[in-house]
Amino acid sequence: MKGRVEMDETITPQEQPETAHRQTGKSKARRFFDFPLIALLSGLLSFVVAGITVGLILYAVAAIAGIPNMETAPVWLSDYLSAILLAIAAVMVAKFSLRYLGAEPRDDLPFDGRARDFFVGLLFAAVLMSLMVGIAALLGAYRIDGWGGSTSFLMLLLMAGFQAAFFEEILFRGVIFRFLEEFFGSWIALLISALVFGLVHWSNPNGTLLAGLAIALEAGILLGAAYMLTRNLWLAIGLHWGWNVVQGYIWDISVSGIAVDGLVDAKPVGDPLISGGAFGLEASAIAMVVATATGIWLLVKAARIGHIVQPWWVRRRTGKALPVSTPPVSPTLSVSGEGKRDYAARA
């Protein structure tokens, strides 16, 4: 059948030998740095260097502008410029470091047709978040009192959107999940990366143990599954950006504990277990059920197309290949079967 078909019916990983033939001719040093856990450390070190570089640039700008210290810096410097620079730094790490690391080096941020997955993620996240808000409203846990001041637009666009989506996805999915997966396999990597993601968000304002566990469960699984399905970062980045911006700017709900001023003036009502309380809808049972179920659905789709990775020692014994990046997905997360081989060859 021609045209658009479901991914789980048409797409299978490219058949290719695992890493044995690629190791031939490589130096011992190169094979050492190709090892997944060494690649993980190298990727994390790249982020440390990038973060230090951004900090030095910000201090240089502050000195030129006559700002005595960053603690009293205006918001354009401490928040907006830093958000832009951190996102750009993460992209630079992905393009100039991560793409050369690991057992099967590849570019997880390709500037080709697969970048359209970003917009699919935006749309999908907008629908998903609006669905959860609608459920909260029906249950009496969310109330709109009028129009808001919309003063958080730049903060949400640059910090919760641009910075969080690019920096966090490249770090958590492009480094931590990817290289843990190459060594431990998909399931252990998904568990560890999700727990680390939740732990980081637990430290946010209004963070609680329940909020951290909720983020780990719903967002950790959803975003990890998005990466597993497509085998590049664009869908996960779009989901993350759309989730934060729609939640905060459109529906005026705190984003991971950070209060915002959106298009409408809204507030959580009733039991925090249902509304999420001061942390926002992400800490609610609604998000834990709906978003986690969506993540599991994506995991099922990823499994059906053979995108579950076995541990390093199993692949080494069986010679099974790592999955390759898929063609761009549609808003229903289906993909055209035509052109699949071209994308597989480029991965």
Secondary structure as a PSIPRED ss2 file (coil, helix, strand):
# PSIPRED VFORMAT (PSIPRED V4.0)

   1 M C   1.000  0.000  0.000
   2 K C   1.000  0.000  0.000
   3 G C   1.000  0.000  0.000
   4 R E   0.000  0.000  1.000
   5 V E   0.000  0.000  1.000
   6 E C   1.000  0.000  0.000
   7 M H   0.000  1.000  0.000
   8 D H   0.000  1.000  0.000
   9 E H   0.000  1.000  0.000
  10 T H   0.000  1.000  0.000
  11 I C   1.000  0.000  0.000
  12 T C   1.000  0.000  0.000
  13 P C   1.000  0.000  0.000
  14 Q C   1.000  0.000  0.000
  15 E C   1.000  0.000  0.000
  16 Q C   1.000  0.000  0.000
  17 P C   1.000  0.000  0.000
  18 E C   1.000  0.000  0.000
  19 T C   1.000  0.000  0.000
  20 A H   0.000  1.000  0.000
  21 H H   0.000  1.000  0.000
  22 R H   0.000  1.000  0.000
  23 Q H   0.000  1.000  0.000
  24 T C   1.000  0.000  0.000
  25 G C   1.000  0.000  0.000
  26 K C   1.000  0.000  0.000
  27 S C   1.000  0.000  0.000
  28 K H   0.000  1.000  0.000
  29 A H   0.000  1.000  0.000
  30 R H   0.000  1.000  0.000
  31 R H   0.000  1.000  0.000
  32 F H   0.000  1.000  0.000
  33 F H   0.000  1.000  0.000
  34 D H   0.000  1.000  0.000
  35 F C   1.000  0.000  0.000
  36 P H   0.000  1.000  0.000
  37 L H   0.000  1.000  0.000
  38 I H   0.000  1.000  0.000
  39 A H   0.000  1.000  0.000
  40 L H   0.000  1.000  0.000
  41 L H   0.000  1.000  0.000
  42 S H   0.000  1.000  0.000
  43 G H   0.000  1.000  0.000
  44 L H   0.000  1.000  0.000
  45 L H   0.000  1.000  0.000
  46 S H   0.000  1.000  0.000
  47 F H   0.000  1.000  0.000
  48 V H   0.000  1.000  0.000
  49 V H   0.000  1.000  0.000
  50 A H   0.000  1.000  0.000
  51 G H   0.000  1.000  0.000
  52 I H   0.000  1.000  0.000
  53 T H   0.000  1.000  0.000
  54 V H   0.000  1.000  0.000
  55 G H   0.000  1.000  0.000
  56 L H   0.000  1.000  0.000
  57 I H   0.000  1.000  0.000
  58 L H   0.000  1.000  0.000
  59 Y H   0.000  1.000  0.000
  60 A H   0.000  1.000  0.000
  61 V H   0.000  1.000  0.000
  62 A H   0.000  1.000  0.000
  63 A H   0.000  1.000  0.000
  64 I H   0.000  1.000  0.000
  65 A C   1.000  0.000  0.000
  66 G C   1.000  0.000  0.000
  67 I C   1.000  0.000  0.000
  68 P C   1.000  0.000  0.000
  69 N C   1.000  0.000  0.000
  70 M H   0.000  1.000  0.000
  71 E H   0.000  1.000  0.000
  72 T H   0.000  1.000  0.000
  73 A C   1.000  0.000  0.000
  74 P C   1.000  0.000  0.000
  75 V H   0.000  1.000  0.000
  76 W H   0.000  1.000  0.000
  77 L H   0.000  1.000  0.000
  78 S H   0.000  1.000  0.000
  79 D H   0.000  1.000  0.000
  80 Y H   0.000  1.000  0.000
  81 L H   0.000  1.000  0.000
  82 S H   0.000  1.000  0.000
  83 A H   0.000  1.000  0.000
  84 I H   0.000  1.000  0.000
  85 L H   0.000  1.000  0.000
  86 L H   0.000  1.000  0.000
  87 A H   0.000  1.000  0.000
  88 I H   0.000  1.000  0.000
  89 A H   0.000  1.000  0.000
  90 A H   0.000  1.000  0.000
  91 V H   0.000  1.000  0.000
  92 M H   0.000  1.000  0.000
  93 V H   0.000  1.000  0.000
  94 A H   0.000  1.000  0.000
  95 K H   0.000  1.000  0.000
  96 F H   0.000  1.000  0.000
  97 S C   1.000  0.000  0.000
  98 L H   0.000  1.000  0.000
  99 R H   0.000  1.000  0.000
 100 Y H   0.000  1.000  0.000
 101 L C   1.000  0.000  0.000
 102 G C   1.000  0.000  0.000
 103 A C   1.000  0.000  0.000
 104 E C   1.000  0.000  0.000
 105 P C   1.000  0.000  0.000
 106 R C   1.000  0.000  0.000
 107 D C   1.000  0.000  0.000
 108 D C   1.000  0.000  0.000
 109 L C   1.000  0.000  0.000
 110 P C   1.000  0.000  0.000
 111 F C   1.000  0.000  0.000
 112 D C   1.000  0.000  0.000
 113 G H   0.000  1.000  0.000
 114 R H   0.000  1.000  0.000
 115 A H   0.000  1.000  0.000
 116 R H   0.000  1.000  0.000
 117 D H   0.000  1.000  0.000
 118 F H   0.000  1.000  0.000
 119 F H   0.000  1.000  0.000
 120 V H   0.000  1.000  0.000
 121 G H   0.000  1.000  0.000
 122 L H   0.000  1.000  0.000
 123 L H   0.000  1.000  0.000
 124 F H   0.000  1.000  0.000
 125 A H   0.000  1.000  0.000
 126 A H   0.000  1.000  0.000
 127 V H   0.000  1.000  0.000
 128 L H   0.000  1.000  0.000
 129 M H   0.000  1.000  0.000
 130 S H   0.000  1.000  0.000
 131 L H   0.000  1.000  0.000
 132 M H   0.000  1.000  0.000
 133 V H   0.000  1.000  0.000
 134 G H   0.000  1.000  0.000
 135 I H   0.000  1.000  0.000
 136 A H   0.000  1.000  0.000
 137 A H   0.000  1.000  0.000
 138 L H   0.000  1.000  0.000
 139 L C   1.000  0.000  0.000
 140 G C   1.000  0.000  0.000
 141 A C   1.000  0.000  0.000
 142 Y E   0.000  0.000  1.000
 143 R E   0.000  0.000  1.000
 144 I E   0.000  0.000  1.000
 145 D E   0.000  0.000  1.000
 146 G E   0.000  0.000  1.000
 147 W E   0.000  0.000  1.000
 148 G C   1.000  0.000  0.000
 149 G C   1.000  0.000  0.000
 150 S C   1.000  0.000  0.000
 151 T C   1.000  0.000  0.000
 152 S C   1.000  0.000  0.000
 153 F H   0.000  1.000  0.000
 154 L H   0.000  1.000  0.000
 155 M H   0.000  1.000  0.000
 156 L H   0.000  1.000  0.000
 157 L H   0.000  1.000  0.000
 158 L H   0.000  1.000  0.000
 159 M H   0.000  1.000  0.000
 160 A H   0.000  1.000  0.000
 161 G H   0.000  1.000  0.000
 162 F H   0.000  1.000  0.000
 163 Q H   0.000  1.000  0.000
 164 A H   0.000  1.000  0.000
 165 A H   0.000  1.000  0.000
 166 F H   0.000  1.000  0.000
 167 F H   0.000  1.000  0.000
 168 E H   0.000  1.000  0.000
 169 E H   0.000  1.000  0.000
 170 I H   0.000  1.000  0.000
 171 L H   0.000  1.000  0.000
 172 F H   0.000  1.000  0.000
 173 R H   0.000  1.000  0.000
 174 G H   0.000  1.000  0.000
 175 V H   0.000  1.000  0.000
 176 I H   0.000  1.000  0.000
 177 F H   0.000  1.000  0.000
 178 R H   0.000  1.000  0.000
 179 F H   0.000  1.000  0.000
 180 L H   0.000  1.000  0.000
 181 E H   0.000  1.000  0.000
 182 E H   0.000  1.000  0.000
 183 F H   0.000  1.000  0.000
 184 F H   0.000  1.000  0.000
 185 G C   1.000  0.000  0.000
 186 S H   0.000  1.000  0.000
 187 W H   0.000  1.000  0.000
 188 I H   0.000  1.000  0.000
 189 A H   0.000  1.000  0.000
 190 L H   0.000  1.000  0.000
 191 L H   0.000  1.000  0.000
 192 I H   0.000  1.000  0.000
 193 S H   0.000  1.000  0.000
 194 A H   0.000  1.000  0.000
 195 L H   0.000  1.000  0.000
 196 V H   0.000  1.000  0.000
 197 F H   0.000  1.000  0.000
 198 G H   0.000  1.000  0.000
 199 L H   0.000  1.000  0.000
 200 V H   0.000  1.000  0.000
 201 H H   0.000  1.000  0.000
 202 W H   0.000  1.000  0.000
 203 S C   1.000  0.000  0.000
 204 N C   1.000  0.000  0.000
 205 P C   1.000  0.000  0.000
 206 N C   1.000  0.000  0.000
 207 G C   1.000  0.000  0.000
 208 T C   1.000  0.000  0.000
 209 L H   0.000  1.000  0.000
 210 L H   0.000  1.000  0.000
 211 A H   0.000  1.000  0.000
 212 G H   0.000  1.000  0.000
 213 L H   0.000  1.000  0.000
 214 A H   0.000  1.000  0.000
 215 I H   0.000  1.000  0.000
 216 A H   0.000  1.000  0.000
 217 L H   0.000  1.000  0.000
 218 E H   0.000  1.000  0.000
 219 A H   0.000  1.000  0.000
 220 G H   0.000  1.000  0.000
 221 I H   0.000  1.000  0.000
 222 L H   0.000  1.000  0.000
 223 L H   0.000  1.000  0.000
 224 G H   0.000  1.000  0.000
 225 A H   0.000  1.000  0.000
 226 A H   0.000  1.000  0.000
 227 Y H   0.000  1.000  0.000
 228 M H   0.000  1.000  0.000
 229 L H   0.000  1.000  0.000
 230 T H   0.000  1.000  0.000
 231 R C   1.000  0.000  0.000
 232 N C   1.000  0.000  0.000
 233 L C   1.000  0.000  0.000
 234 W H   0.000  1.000  0.000
 235 L H   0.000  1.000  0.000
 236 A H   0.000  1.000  0.000
 237 I H   0.000  1.000  0.000
 238 G H   0.000  1.000  0.000
 239 L H   0.000  1.000  0.000
 240 H H   0.000  1.000  0.000
 241 W H   0.000  1.000  0.000
 242 G H   0.000  1.000  0.000
 243 W H   0.000  1.000  0.000
 244 N H   0.000  1.000  0.000
 245 V H   0.000  1.000  0.000
 246 V H   0.000  1.000  0.000
 247 Q H   0.000  1.000  0.000
 248 G H   0.000  1.000  0.000
 249 Y H   0.000  1.000  0.000
 250 I H   0.000  1.000  0.000
 251 W C   1.000  0.000  0.000
 252 D C   1.000  0.000  0.000
 253 I C   1.000  0.000  0.000
 254 S C   1.000  0.000  0.000
 255 V E   0.000  0.000  1.000
 256 S C   1.000  0.000  0.000
 257 G C   1.000  0.000  0.000
 258 I E   0.000  0.000  1.000
 259 A C   1.000  0.000  0.000
 260 V C   1.000  0.000  0.000
 261 D C   1.000  0.000  0.000
 262 G C   1.000  0.000  0.000
 263 L C   1.000  0.000  0.000
 264 V E   0.000  0.000  1.000
 265 D E   0.000  0.000  1.000
 266 A E   0.000  0.000  1.000
 267 K E   0.000  0.000  1.000
 268 P E   0.000  0.000  1.000
 269 V C   1.000  0.000  0.000
 270 G C   1.000  0.000  0.000
 271 D C   1.000  0.000  0.000
 272 P H   0.000  1.000  0.000
 273 L H   0.000  1.000  0.000
 274 I H   0.000  1.000  0.000
 275 S H   0.000  1.000  0.000
 276 G C   1.000  0.000  0.000
 277 G H   0.000  1.000  0.000
 278 A H   0.000  1.000  0.000
 279 F H   0.000  1.000  0.000
 280 G C   1.000  0.000  0.000
 281 L H   0.000  1.000  0.000
 282 E H   0.000  1.000  0.000
 283 A H   0.000  1.000  0.000
 284 S C   1.000  0.000  0.000
 285 A H   0.000  1.000  0.000
 286 I H   0.000  1.000  0.000
 287 A H   0.000  1.000  0.000
 288 M H   0.000  1.000  0.000
 289 V H   0.000  1.000  0.000
 290 V H   0.000  1.000  0.000
 291 A H   0.000  1.000  0.000
 292 T H   0.000  1.000  0.000
 293 A H   0.000  1.000  0.000
 294 T H   0.000  1.000  0.000
 295 G H   0.000  1.000  0.000
 296 I H   0.000  1.000  0.000
 297 W H   0.000  1.000  0.000
 298 L H   0.000  1.000  0.000
 299 L H   0.000  1.000  0.000
 300 V H   0.000  1.000  0.000
 301 K H   0.000  1.000  0.000
 302 A H   0.000  1.000  0.000
 303 A H   0.000  1.000  0.000
 304 R H   0.000  1.000  0.000
 305 I C   1.000  0.000  0.000
 306 G C   1.000  0.000  0.000
 307 H C   1.000  0.000  0.000
 308 I C   1.000  0.000  0.000
 309 V C   1.000  0.000  0.000
 310 Q C   1.000  0.000  0.000
 311 P C   1.000  0.000  0.000
 312 W H   0.000  1.000  0.000
 313 W H   0.000  1.000  0.000
 314 V H   0.000  1.000  0.000
 315 R H   0.000  1.000  0.000
 316 R H   0.000  1.000  0.000
 317 R H   0.000  1.000  0.000
 318 T H   0.000  1.000  0.000
 319 G C   1.000  0.000  0.000
 320 K C   1.000  0.000  0.000
 321 A C   1.000  0.000  0.000
 322 L C   1.000  0.000  0.000
 323 P C   1.000  0.000  0.000
 324 V C   1.000  0.000  0.000
 325 S C   1.000  0.000  0.000
 326 T C   1.000  0.000  0.000
 327 P C   1.000  0.000  0.000
 328 P C   1.000  0.000  0.000
 329 V E   0.000  0.000  1.000
 330 S C   1.000  0.000  0.000
 331 P C   1.000  0.000  0.000
 332 T C   1.000  0.000  0.000
 333 L C   1.000  0.000  0.000
 334 S C   1.000  0.000  0.000
 335 V E   0.000  0.000  1.000
 336 S E   0.000  0.000  1.000
 337 G C   1.000  0.000  0.000
 338 E C   1.000  0.000  0.000
 339 G C   1.000  0.000  0.000
 340 K H   0.000  1.000  0.000
 341 R H   0.000  1.000  0.000
 342 D H   0.000  1.000  0.000
 343 Y H   0.000  1.000  0.000
 344 A H   0.000  1.000  0.000
 345 A H   0.000  1.000  0.000
 346 R H   0.000  1.000  0.000
 347 A C   1.000  0.000  0.000
